[in-house]
Amino acid sequence: MKNDLTIINIINSFIGKKGNIGLRTSYIIDELNTQNIGNVSYSRGVVAKHKLNNKNMGFLGHIPRILNAYRIYFNLWFNHRKYDIWLFEKWFSISFKDMKSNKKIAHIWENSPKIIKNLKDKGYIILLDIPIAPSCTGKNLVDSFPDSIELHYHKYNDELERESYKLVDYIISPSIFVKDEIVKLGIDQNKVFIVPFGVELKDGYKKEFSKNYKKEGIDFCFAGTINKRKGIGFLLEAWNDNIFKNDRLHLCGRLYPEIEELIKKYNFINVITPGFVDTKEYFKKCDVYIFPSLLEGSSKSIYEAMNMSMPCIATPNSGSVIENNTDGIIIDVASVKQIKSVMVKFKTNSELVKTMGKNAYKNVQNYSWKNYAENIINIYKKVSE
């Protein structure tokens, strides 16, 4: 191979599978292959397309899903990540084979000081991919709003993150929000690259905006994990108002028991929970996207909503690429008052929905998955020099 640069992706997720962090990895691998850059991957699992040059955990890769299910349905304070990371580390230590190359870069997608130290000893330049804000950010939120925010902080995870941030050579962050939170921990800002996520532009939809909201009502939509970390508790509190009686709120994705109880408590008849959906089709019948998350990296669903001509309501903690008051509106985290007022603003102003929806579609065209992969590979090349 002419190019002496070799990349190893180490990811505790399923490469190429939608809804997993490893979906992003698959776009990077495709672009590495396009540019004839040598690469191998170690992962929890993999789709058939990316099995070449991949080692994965096989049936062991499904154990973390079982642990997470136990956490969701039986004990929200159970730290499944502790055992998830431990299992991945053990498997990797057995499976790993060193690369023979002049320039070796390890792109690691897990907070594991053990794996990082092992790779550093073997001469790898290490980039740590951080998909979400640090654990301590969540703890700070709970401390600031002790009566209204419930997030499950684990000191063990926090310590792993802090040590990993210090050990690696570089960090890849999906948003300014996440970078700022990392820098607060004493990490050199010059060590952190910001690379926004992407979207399949071919799946986009240029809406006609012919709906009569006064007559038909308006459809607000959320897609993702339907739990308190996503701010859904505050959203439902805001929705509990007669002003929305002729409208609909669609909550798409896995419904956590904690939110199912809230929906029953409010006795909503205009909250729709369809489960997992094909957002490409489902978003076509919705008007405004809302994502009031408390703790995020950069919500991929916001990119998808923008690509479907939907204006977005989101918190700064969502790490979005929304341009405030251009293609959406940024609201304060944990603010029921702002959630309600901005939803009413869209509900009563069809022209605002139309203008911001068109802007959203236009602006997101700068964020394709191909651009994302190319930006990552440019970082590989830069740090290898």
N, C-alpha and C positions, 0 to 999 in steps of 0.2 A: 504494500500500500504506500502511495507517495506521501500521504499526509501522516506525519509522525505523532499527531495529537490523538490521544485515545480517551474516551469518556466512559466512566462507569456510573450507571444510575442505580442507586440502592434505595428501594422504596417499599415501605411496609404498607402496601396497598395492592390493588389489582390493576395492572397496566392495561389501559384501553377500555376499561369498563365504565360506562356512564354512571355518574353518581359517586365515583371514587376519585380520590386525588390522582390516582394513576392514569386517569383520562388525559391529564395534561402531559404526563410523561410520554404517552404514546405519540403526541404531536411532535415532541422534541426528537424522539427516536426516528420518526419518519423523515424529519428534516436532516438529521445527522446522516441517514442513509442516502438522502438526495445529494448531500454535499460530500459523500464518500469519506466521512469521518468515522474511524473505527469506534465501535461502542459495544458494550455488553450491559446487561441489566440483571439485578437480583431483586426479586419481588415476592410478595405474599402470594400473588397469583397473576395470571396473564391471559388475555384473549388469544385466540389462535393466530391472528395476524402477526403478533409480536413475539412468538415463541422462539424465533431464531436468535441465537446469542443471549438467551435468557435462562436463568435458573430460578425456580420458584418453589414454594413450600408445599405444593400439592395439597393433599387433604388437610394438612396442618394449618394451611392458610385460612381455613374456615373457623378455627377455634376462636379467634378474636371476635367474630360475628356473634358467636354464642355468648361470649363474655359480655358483649355490649347489649345483647338482648336481655340478659339477666339484669344489667344495670337499669335499662329502660323500664322493665315491667315489674321488677321486684325490689330494687334498692338503688335509688338515684345517687346515693353517696358511695357506691361501690367503685373503687378506682380500677376499672378494667384496663386502663392504659398501662399500668404498672406491669401486669402480666403479659399484656400484648407485646410491649417492648422487650421484656425479658425473653419471651419465646422467639421473637425475631432475631435478637442478638445471638442466642444459642444456635439457631439454625444457620445464621450467616457465618459464624465462626467456623462451622463445619464445612460449609459449602464454598466459601470464598477461595479463589485462586488469584494470585497476584498477576497484574498485567506487565508485560515486557514492552516498554515504550519510553521514549525520551521525555515526553510530556504527558503526564498522567493526571487526569482531573476526576475527582469523585464528586458527583452531585448526589448528596444524601438527603433523603426526604423523611428523616426521623431524628428526634432529639435523643441521641445515643452517644454519650461520651466514650463508651467502650469501643464502639465501631470507629468513631472519629480518631481516637488515639491509635488504634490498630492501623488505620490508613495513613495517618501522619508518619508513623514509624517506617512505613514503606515508601515514603516520598511523594505521596499524592498531594496535589493542591485540592483543598476541600471547600465546596460550596454547600451551605445548608439552606434548604428550601423551607420557608416558614409559611404555611397556609393560613395561619390565624394568629391573632394577637396573643402575647404571652399570658400565662395563667394569672400572673400578678395583676394584670389589667382587670380581669374579672373580680379578683379579690378587692381591688380598689373601688370598683363599682358597688360591690356589696357593702363596703364600709361607708360609701357615700349615700347609699339609699338602703339602709338596713331593713326598713319596713316594707319595701316594695320590690326589691330585686332578690331573686334566689338563684345563685349560681354555685356550682359544686367545686370548690377550690381544694386542691390537694398539694400539700407542701412538697411531696416527693416529685411530682411532675414539674413544679416550679424550679426546684433545684437542678433537675436534669436539663431544663431549658437554659437556665443561666450558665451552667457549665459548658453546654454545647455552644452557645453563642460566643463564649470567650475562646474556646478551643479552635473553632474553624477559621479558615482564612478569609472567607467572604460569606455574606448572607444575601439571599434573594427574597425580597419582600414583595407582596402583590399590591401594596398601596402605601400612600403617605401615612395613613393612620397607623399601620403596623410598624413602619419604620420609626415613627416618632415614639411609639411605645418601647421599641427595642433600644433606642438611643437613651431613653430615660433610665435604662439599666446600666448605663456607663459604657455602652458599646460605641466605638468610633463610627460616626455617621458615614465616613468615607469607605467603610467596610461593607456598607449595605447598598445593594442595587435594588431599584424599584422596577418591577416588570409586571404591568397589569395583565390580567387574564384575557381571554378572547371568547369568540363566539363563531359558530358556523354561519357565515354571512349568507350562504345560499339558502338557508332556512328562513330568511327574513320575510317580512310581510308589510307592504306599504298600504296602510289602512285608508279607506275612503272617508271615514268619519261622517257617516250619514245617520247615525243613531240619534233618536230624539230622547235625551236623558229625562226630560220632564215627564214624558209620557211612558217610557219604557223602564225608567230607573237606570242606575249606573252600576256597572260590575267592577268591583275592586278585587284584586287578586294577589295572593301570596303563594310562593312555591318554595318548598324546602322542608327541613325538619320542623314540625309544628310543635314547638316547645317554648318554655319560658325564656331560654337564652336568646331566642329569636325575637323576643319582645311581644309575643302573641298575647300574653296576659294583658298588657297595656292596650293592645289593639282591640281586644274584645271588650275591655272596659269602655273604650271610646265608642265602640260600635253599639253599645247598649243605650241607644237614644232613638226616640221616635222619628227623628229627622231622617233616619236611614230605613224606615219601615218599608219603603217601596224599592229599596236597592238590594244588592246581593254582595256578599263577601265570600270569595272562594279561597279556601285554605287547602292547597294541594301538597301532598306528600305524606310522610309517616306521622300519624296523629298520636302524640304521647298521651298517656292516661291523664296526666295533670291538666292538659288542655281539654280533653274530652269531658272531664268533670266540670270545667268552667262553662263550656257550651251548654251542658245540661242545667247548670246553676242559673244561667241567664235565660234559659228556655228559648233560645233563638230558633226561628223558623226560616230565617234568611241567611244562615251561614251554611255553606255547602262544603262538604269534606269528601271529595271524590277519590282520595288516596293518591297513588302514583299516577301521573298522567304524562302524555306526550305533550310537552309544553309547546312545541311547534304548532300543534293543532289547537290545543286548549286555549292558549293565549289569544287566539283570533277572536274569541267571543267576549273577551274582557277589555276593559277600558283604561283602567289606571292600576299600576302595580304599586304595592306597598310592602316595604321591607324594613320594619322597625327594630332591627337586631341590636342587641346589647354588646355583642362580642363577635367579631368576624375577621376575615382577612380581606377578601374582596369577593362579594357574592356573585357567583357565575350566573345566577338566575336574573340578576339585574341586567347584565349584558343581553341575555336572551329576551327579556321584556322590552328593552330598548330596540332590539332588532325586530320586534313585532309592533313597533310604532306606539308603544305605551309610555306615557310620562310616568315618572317614578317618584314615590315618596320614600325617603330613606334617612337613616341616621348617619352621622359622620363615622360611627363605629362599623358601618357596613362596608367601608373601604371601597366605595363605588367610584366610577368615573363620571358620575352625574355632574353637570355644570348647573349649579344652583340657580333657580329661576329662569333657566334656559330650556333644559329638557327634563326638569324635575324640580322637586323642592326638598331641601335638607332640613330635617327637624331635629330637635334636641333628643338625646337618648332618654327613655323612660318618661316621656311627657305625654300623658293622656290628652291634655288640653291641646297641644300642637297637632297630635294625630287627628283629633276630631276636627279642628279648625281647617286644616289643610284638605282633609277629605271633603268637607263641606264646600270648600273653595272650588275644588274640581267638580263636585256634584252640581253646583249652581252656575258653572261657567263652561259651557261646551266649547267655546272658542279657545279657552286656555288648554283644554284637553287636546284639541286639534293642533294648536301651534306647538305645544311642548312635545306632543307625540311625533310630529314630523321632525322636530329637532333631534329627538332621541334616536330615531331611525338614521338620520344623517350622521350624527356624531359617532354612533357605535361602529360605523363602517371603518373607522380607524383601528378597530380592535379585533382583527381576525385571529384565529388560532395559528395561522401561518406566520403572522407578524410576531405573535408571542414566541413561537419556536425559534424564529430567526433572531429575536432579541436575546434569548437565552444563549444561543450558540455564539452570538457576537461577544457575550460575556466570557464564554469558555475561551475564545480566541484571545480576548484582551488579557485575562488573568494568566494565560499560559506564556505570555511574553514577559 
